[in-house]
Amino acid sequence: MSEPLAGVNLVAPWIAAQTQVLLAQRGHAWLLAGPSGLGQYELSLALVRAWLCEQATVQGACGSCPSCHAIDVRAHADLCVLMPETVMLALNWPLSEKAQDEIDGKKRKASKEIRVDAMRDALEFAQRTSGRGRGKAVLVFPAERMNVYTANALLKTLEEPAGDVKFVLATDAANQLLPTIRSRCLSHTMVWPDQASALAWLQAQGIPANQASVMLRAAGGRPQDALQFAPIAALWPRLPRAVQLGDVSVFKDWTPAQTVDVLHKMCHDLMALRCGALPRFFEVGDLPKVESLQSLSHWAKSLSVTMRTVEHPFNVGLMQEALISQAQLALNAKT
Ligand SMILES: [Zn+2]
């Protein structure tokens, strides 16, 4: 569940507050870092909108000038977004004509990394003069999807920026970035929203109150991630017991990665509970009582191993059956 979600337009209050903080400081390159689902992408977009806006205030972009409009329709000549193609597509950013032709013509699949070609275009962009006269901006997200070649190419531009270009890099894995990239940027650690504003924001997205709290829990308190749990909010509280009974059908519409993610959360909570701590993702009452801490810890280890290979399962159905029977064994073990 790591791909960001498209179509979220309302700027959440904790994103708006952080935008103001960043705008009040000088800096030509920002690195926004923190765990996923806190709004790195939304904050980076709010920042570039404000930089390029024709009537920006201390609070950020106006939202109505030609520059803001050009960003809303994904056609701003002075903004370059540098993302893996899969993320561009998910967030409705247009690919280069060449890349789109290659993907449409089935010559290759959309890339999950930031491609060298895209980086080359971005570096050219950085050299050009600004079309609208308010400088230029490069948005890199998720920045950890640069490989060592693209990262080094970007580094040169960060070291010697061509006058009027600003950068914002957003990541949920800052530790995977080259240290030289990190040291060239001003760092900002994403702020966690408090529960009340996260719930209020989810409700503003049209989520009923009772579902919002289940979803926020399922996502470990990360509001943007929580939206992905909307289709299964009703099912969520029943999942642990269904797994204990070996009911594979609850996972029928899920990818292996999503299945493993949920089992991991379940395992985490059961171990916490067994050690006298509070669960994080499920309510206490929704979790079965598990006797064997040892089998839980075995289960946790095998889930971590599965996590590394889960992108390439040989057969989704078989894999899920295997995962559920493994879970069932751990949940019902007596010693
Ligand atoms: Zn504007």
Boltz pocket constraint, residues with backbone or C-beta under 6 A from the ligand:
constraints:
  - pocket:
      binder: B
      contacts: [[A, 49], [A, 53], [A, 54], [A, 55], [A, 56], [A, 61], [A, 62], [A, 63], [A, 64], [A, 65], [A, 66], [A, 67], [A, 68], [A, 69]]
      max_distance: 6.0
